[in-house]
Amino acid sequence: MNIRQIVGSAIVSAGVGAVLGLCIAQIAAPRFFSKEYQELPSKYPLIGAISAGMIGGCQCAIWQLKKQRDQEEA
């Protein structure tokens, strides 16, 4: 497996996830005045980056394993 490709895919996916998290934070601005709700939108980009990075890295690894298995079968 190509680790550099997996890490690159995870980083690009994390960037996209962070941007989506920023967009969601702007769209879903809380109307409540409680401190817990006011700090929540600042965590959306971090949550988006982590989850998208994990998904992107896993997806790339699975794609590489499938490609390797297909080459072994041929």
Buried (B, 14 or more C-beta within 10 A) or exposed (E): EEEEBBBBBBBBBBBBBBBBBBEBBEEEEEEEEEEEEEEBBEEBBEBBBBBBBBBBBBBBBEEBEEEEEEEEEE
